[in-house]
Amino acid sequence: MKNKKVRFQKLGRIPYKKAWDLQEKYFAEILSVKQANKEGQEEQPTPNHLLFCEHTPVYTLGKSGKESHLLLSEAELEKKGATFYRINRGGDITFHGPGQITGYPILDLENFGLSIKDYIFGLEEVIIRVLKYSGILAGRSVGETGVWIDIDKPQMTRKIGAIGARISQMVSMHGFALNVNTNLDYYNYIVPCGIPDKGVTSLQKELGETVELAEVQNLLLKEFESVFGMILD
């Protein structure tokens, strides 16, 4: 029984741990329904969730990341008003903060007929399509997840959207981060995504003006519906 309905929540600006705890709760609930269905109890559709938020400044390090890619001590982190978490997604280190849209799809990928590769490709596609509305041509970099600008110009290539997911039993959590009006200075204190030779950018930097966050969120929702065939609730 495939359920393409997705409960959407806009959480506003919240601490990272609060959003992570909420993700873990929904993730566990979906796995519980899947397990009950496997055990032959009455089959129930698995729920799906999509969370959008901004975070207070935080650095997160994925399972394959190196702590040496964080270039700040604990005291320096505190001075900059930032926190640090080692978390259970793939990928290396990244930054989340105000002016950035962070999206957490907690989905049963089987509801949408997706492989893991298709899912990651789809997240990138959503961001690529949203950037096109602003006249920004972005794309993928071979062997590196995320969304990039000027991929064909190695000295100018820069990342505008990061992807990092955890997928277990075809259920996803964590997700993407799109730099809209993000303070890019925070990236000076890490090796972003473990890639030392490529820069980081934002919509604001590319367009030379502050961008309305709500407008970008609405475009993201539109493209999530289009790319994944979701029915947002």
N, C-alpha and C positions, 0 to 999 in steps of 0.2 A: 504494500500500500504506500504509494509515493505521495508525500505531502510537500507541495511547493510553496505553501504559505510560510511567510517569514515575519516574525514579530520584530518590528523596528523600534528602537529606543534611542533618543538623543539625550545623552547623559550630562551634557555641558562640560564644564572644566572640573575635573576630579583628580584626586591623587591616583597614581598608577595602581597601587595595591588594591584599592577599592574596586577598580575595573577588573583587575586580574581575579579577585575573589568571585565576582559576579560571573565571569566567564567560566571559572572552574565549576561553579554551581550548575550552570546550564549544561556544560559539557558532561558532567556526571549524570544529570537527569536524562540526557539523550542516550548515553551509553546504557543506562538502566533500562530504558524502554526497549532498546535493541536486544539486550540480553534476555529480557522477559519474552520477547517475540521469538528468539532462538530456542528458548526452552519450551516452546509449544503452548504457552499460555495464549489467551485471546489476543490476536494481533492488534496492536495500537499504532497509529501513525506517529513517527518521531517528530518532535517539534524542531523548529529552526529559529535562530535569533540573529539579528544584526544590530550591533551597538556602534554608535558614533560618539566620540568625545574629544575633548582637548585634555591634556595633562599638565599638571604643574611640572616644572623641569625635572626630567629623570633620564638616566642612562640605563638601558637594558642590554644584557649580554646573553646571547643564545648558547645552546648546549655545546656547539662546536667553536665558540669564540674564545679568545685569549684575554685574560684580565689585563695583560700588558697593553692592550689596545685602548684602555682607559688611561689617560695621561695625567690624571689628577689623584692626589692623595685624599683620604677621608676628610681631612681638615679643609683642603681646597674645595672639595665638593660642597661642604657645608657653607663655606664662604660665598659660593656662587648660588646658594639656595637650591641646589640640586640633590637628588637621591640616586642610588644605584641598586639595581636588582639583577641577580643571575637568574634567568628564567628558563622555562622548559619548551621554548620554541627552537626551530632551527636557525641557522645564521649566526652572525657575529654581533658586534656592538652597534647600537644606534641610539639616537636621541629622540625623546618626545617632549613637547612643550607647548606653551600657548601659541596660537596662530597656526597650529598644525592640526589637520583632521586625521585622527586615528580611528580606524575602523576595525571592528572585531566581528567577523561572521562566525557564528557557532552553528554549523550546519551538519546535517547528515548528508554527506556528498552523494549517497545512494539515492536520495530523494530527487537529485538533479541529474543522475546518470553520469557523474563525473569521475574520472580518474584523478589521482593526485596531481599529475602533470597538467591535466586540463584545468583543474581548479586554480593552480598558480598562474597559468597562462591567462585564465579569465580575470583574476584580480589585476594583473598587469593591463589587460585589455580595457577594463573599466577606467583605469587612470589615464591611459593613452587617449581614450575617446573624450574624457572630460577635458583634458588639456587642449584638445583640438578646438573646443568652443572658444578658447582664448587665442587661437591662432598659433599655438605652440605645437610643433611637430616633435613628438617624442617616440621612443621605441624601446626595444629590448637589446641587451648586450649579451652576446653569446657566452654562456658559462657563468653568468652573473644574474641573479634575480633582481627584480626592481624595474623601475622606469627611468630612462635616461634621455638626455638631450645631446645632440651633436655626437652621436656614436661614431660617425664616419670621420670625425676630427679628433684623434686621440688626445691632443694637447688641450682640447676644449671640452671633452666629455664630462658631463656633470649629472648627478643623480637628483631627481626631484621627488621620486616616490619609492619608499622601501617596502619590501614584502618579507614577512617572517611568519611561519605557521607551525603549529603542532597538529598532527593528524594521527589519530588512533582509532582503529576499527572504522575507518572512513568517516570519522567525525572530526571537524576542524575547530581550532580556536586560535587566538592571536590573529594576525591579519596584515593590515597595511597602514602606512603613514604617508600622507601627502602634505608636503610643505607648501603652505599657502602664504601666510604672513610671518613665518617662523623667524625667530632671531637666530641667524646662521652662525653667530659667534660661538654658540655652544658646541658646534662641530669642530672647532679648533682644538678641543681638548680630548678628542678621540681619533682613532683611525677608523673612519666611518665604514661599517660593514666589513672591516678588515682589509679594505682596499686603499692602499696609501697613495696611489697615483691618479685618482679621479676626484673631482670636486663635488660639492653639494650646492644645490640652488633651491629657489622657491618661486612660486607664481609671482609674488610681489617683486622679487629681484628681476625676473625675466621681463615683466611688464612695466616696471618702473613706477608702480603705484600700489597702494593698499587695495586688497581684493575683499569683497564681501563674503565672509565665510559661509553664511547661510545659502548663498547662491551656489557655491561650489558643492555644498552638502546636497542640495536638491538635484544637481546634475549627477552626482555620484549615485543617488538613489535611482534616478531614471536609467542610468547605464547598468546598474546592478540588475534591475528588472529585465533590461534588454539582453544583456550578456548571459545571465544565468536562468532566465525564464522564471524569476521569482514573482510571487504575488505578495507584495508588501502589505502588512496588516498594521 
